[in-house]
Amino acid sequence: MSNAFPSDWCICSGSVFSESSSLSVTDDLRYIPLKEEFYAKSGKLLKRAVLSDVVQIDGTWFPKTILYEDMLKQGGDGTEFKITYIRFNQNIPDYIFSKAALKK
């Protein structure tokens, strides 16, 4: 599509809601999204998520930093998530997913 991205990246589009659409840039070698943009039906960019600091943990590629930007606000204000510790393939008791646990 564009020479701006390495050849091992995939630029994909898909519907998120009936009123909007999204555009995703995915690293096909590591099977991980690197950037997602969410658009209104009019085509206006609403939000952007940029995933970075990708590392391999227990055989799984994972972004340690995720930046969500609200493109409608001046300056593109957003929220940055920094993952400092994560474990995969852990046994989680069923009660954790109960309504009672969600109310806490």
C-alpha positions as CSV (number, residue, x, y, z in Angstrom):
1,M,0.0,0.0,0.0
2,S,2.6,2.6,1.1
3,N,6.4,2.4,1.3
4,A,6.2,4.3,4.6
5,F,6.0,1.0,6.5
6,P,8.3,-2.0,6.4
7,S,7.2,-4.9,4.2
8,D,6.5,-7.1,7.2
9,W,3.7,-4.8,8.4
10,C,0.1,-5.1,7.4
11,I,-2.2,-2.2,7.0
12,C,-5.7,-3.4,7.6
13,S,-9.1,-1.8,7.8
14,G,-12.2,-3.1,9.4
15,S,-15.5,-2.1,10.9
16,V,-15.7,-1.5,14.6
17,F,-19.2,-0.1,14.9
18,S,-21.8,0.6,12.3
19,E,-21.2,4.3,12.8
20,S,-17.4,4.1,12.5
21,S,-14.4,2.3,11.1
22,S,-10.8,1.6,12.0
23,L,-7.4,1.3,10.4
24,S,-4.8,-1.0,11.9
25,V,-1.1,-1.3,11.3
26,T,0.1,-4.7,12.3
27,D,3.5,-6.3,12.5
28,D,3.0,-9.6,10.7
29,L,6.2,-11.2,11.9
30,R,5.3,-10.8,15.6
31,Y,1.5,-10.8,15.1
32,I,0.9,-7.7,17.1
33,P,-0.9,-4.4,16.3
34,L,1.3,-1.3,16.4
35,K,-1.2,1.4,15.7
36,E,-5.0,1.7,15.4
37,E,-7.0,4.7,14.3
38,F,-10.7,5.0,14.8
39,Y,-12.8,7.1,12.4
40,A,-16.3,8.5,12.5
41,K,-18.7,7.6,9.6
42,S,-17.8,11.0,8.1
43,G,-14.2,10.0,7.9
44,K,-12.9,12.2,10.7
45,L,-10.2,10.8,12.9
46,L,-11.6,10.3,16.4
47,K,-9.0,8.3,18.4
48,R,-5.6,6.8,17.9
49,A,-3.8,4.0,19.8
50,V,-0.1,3.6,19.4
51,L,1.5,0.4,20.8
52,S,5.3,0.5,21.4
53,D,8.2,-0.9,23.4
54,V,7.3,-4.4,22.1
55,V,9.1,-7.2,24.0
56,Q,8.8,-11.0,24.0
57,I,7.7,-12.4,27.3
58,D,7.4,-16.2,27.7
59,G,7.2,-16.5,23.9
60,T,4.5,-13.9,23.5
61,W,5.1,-10.5,21.9
62,F,3.6,-7.7,24.0
63,P,3.6,-3.9,23.9
64,K,4.9,-2.4,27.2
65,T,3.5,1.1,26.3
66,I,0.1,2.0,24.8
67,L,-0.8,5.6,24.1
68,Y,-4.4,6.4,23.5
69,E,-5.0,9.8,22.0
70,D,-8.3,11.7,21.7
71,M,-7.8,13.4,18.3
72,L,-10.8,15.7,18.9
73,K,-9.2,17.5,21.8
74,Q,-6.6,20.3,21.2
75,G,-3.1,18.9,21.4
76,G,-4.4,15.3,21.0
77,D,-4.6,14.8,24.8
78,G,-4.5,11.2,25.7
79,T,-3.7,8.5,28.2
80,E,-0.5,6.5,28.3
81,F,-0.4,3.0,29.8
82,K,3.0,1.6,30.9
83,I,3.1,-2.1,31.6
84,T,5.8,-2.8,34.1
85,Y,5.1,-6.4,34.9
86,I,2.9,-9.1,33.3
87,R,2.6,-12.9,33.4
88,F,0.9,-15.1,30.8
89,N,-0.8,-18.5,31.1
90,Q,-1.7,-18.1,34.8
91,N,-4.5,-20.0,36.5
92,I,-7.1,-17.5,37.6
93,P,-9.9,-18.7,39.9
94,D,-13.4,-18.5,38.4
95,Y,-14.7,-16.3,41.3
96,I,-12.5,-13.4,40.0
97,F,-14.9,-13.1,37.0
98,S,-18.1,-13.1,39.1
99,K,-20.4,-10.2,39.5
100,A,-19.5,-9.9,43.2
101,A,-15.8,-9.5,42.4
102,L,-16.6,-6.9,39.8
103,K,-18.4,-4.7,42.3
104,K,-15.3,-4.5,44.6
